Amino acid sequence: MQRRTLLKLGTVSAAVLAVAGGAAALMSAGLHDGRLSPAGRDVFKAVGRAVLDHSLPRDENQRRVSLNGLLDRVDELTLALPPHAQTELSQLLSVLATTPGRHLLAGLNESWPLATEDQLQQALQGMRLSGLAMRQQAYAALHDITAAAYFSDASTWPQLGYPGPVRI
């Protein structure tokens, strides 16, 4: 390799690392002190709209209350996670909150708050059926956390036909 080519490669590599480092510095954490950041709340609220579409109340005010309750329960759930799991979830939410991350990982062109339920469901289905294990794992984490947090509230049990725990 010629010295000139090596210098060009070094310069281009340094520029790429500087841009990537700057982009990483601009990314906000998905969790702050174990709770959802505003960006993390946007992601989970959108995922909740898609995953729980037919389980949420139809009335817009009741729907908003249900989604806010979901976000509060996701906060409770994330606080109970071990530190390494909180870090991984925070990283996932941080990536998904960025435009490039949302495009590449979720395949979603519209921002999380502005996407329709249909767009969100298509993006999640694309993640679920992807040939990339990372996309499938991201889908599983988002889906399972959303469903567990939502249906952990006793007020949602009648929708499932679940009468509640048996009294012993």
N, C-alpha and C positions, 0 to 999 in steps of 0.2 A: 504494500500500500504506500502511496506517495505521501510525503509529509503534508502537502497542501490538502489532500483528501482527508487525512487524519485531523488536521486543524478544522476543516469544515464540519466534519462529523462531530468533533468535540464542541464546536460552537452551536450547532443545531441541537445536540443533546442537552447542553446547558440551557438553551432557550426553552426546550420542551419541559425540562425539569422545573424551571422557574415558573412557567405558566401553570403547570400541574400543581406546584406547591402553592401558588397564589390562589388557584381555584379551591384547593383544599382548605386554605385559610379562610376563604369566604363562605364555605359551607357552614351552616349553623348545625349544632348538635341536634339530633332527633329527640334526645332526652336531656333534661337538666335536673340534676339531683334526683334521678329516678323517675321523674314525671315528664310527660310529653311537653315538648317545646311547642310554640305556635305552629311551626312547620310540621312537626309530628302530629299535632292535632288535625291539621288540614288533611294529611294523608289518611289517618284513621277514620276521620269523619267521612271522607269520600269512599273508603273501602267499606265502611259500615253502610253507607247508602246503597252500595252495589250488592254486598253479601246479604244484607238483611232486607232488601227491597220489599218483599212481600210480607215480612214479619213486622215491619214498622207501621205505625198508625198512618192512615191516609190524611188525616187533618194535619195541615202544615205546622201549626203551633205544637200539637202533640208530638209530631215527628221530630221537631227541633228539640223538644224536651227529652225525648227518647235518645236522640243522638248525643246530646250533652251528658245524659246519664251514662251512655256507653263510654264516652271519653273519660268520665270520672272513674269508671270501673277499670278501664285500661290503665289509668294511673295507679290504681290500687294493685293491679296485677303486676305492673312493671316494678313497683316498689318491692314486691315479694320475690322478684327474680334475683338469682345470684349475680354478683358484679360482672362476671364475664358475659353472661347473657344480656345484661343491661347494655354493656358496651357494644355487643353485636347488633342488638336491636337499634341502638342509637345510630350506629353506622349505617344500617339499612335505611332508616328513616331519613338520615342526612342525605344519602345518595338519591333516594326517591324524591326528596323535596327539591332537588335541582332539576333544571330543565333537561340537561343532557342525561342525567340519571333516570328521570321519568321516561324519556324517549327510549333509552337503551334497555333498561331493566324491565319497565312495565309496558313499553310500546304504546304509551299514551301521549298524544300530541297536545291535548288541552290540559290546562293546569288542573290540579286536583279539585279545587273548589268550583271551577267552572264547567267541569266535565259532566255530561249527562249520565244517568244511571246506565244507559245502554253502552256508552263509550267506556265507562268504568268496568262494566261486566265483560265486555270484549277484551279489554286490556288484561283483566285478571284471568280470563279463560286462556288468553295467549300465554300468560306466565305459567299457568297450570299445565298446559299441554306442550310447553317448550321442550326442545331437545337438550337444553342447557340445565344442568342440575341446579345451578345457582338461581336461575329464575324460578324453578319449581320450588326450591326451598324458601325463597322470598314469598312466593304465593302462599305456601303452607303456613308460614309464620303469620302473615297478615290475616289470612282466613281464620286460623285457629284462635288467635288472640281475640279477634273481633267476635267470633261466635261465643267463645268462652266468657268473655267479659259481658256480652249482652245477655246471654241466657243464664248467667249466674244470679240475676236479679229475679226474685220471686214473682214480680209483676208480669214477667214474660212467660212464665210456665203455662198458664192456661192456653196460650197460642199453640203450645206443643202437645196439649192434652195431658200434661204432667200434673198430677194432683199435689205434688210436693212429697217430701220425705215421709215415710211411714213412721207413725209414733210407736215407740216401743214402751 
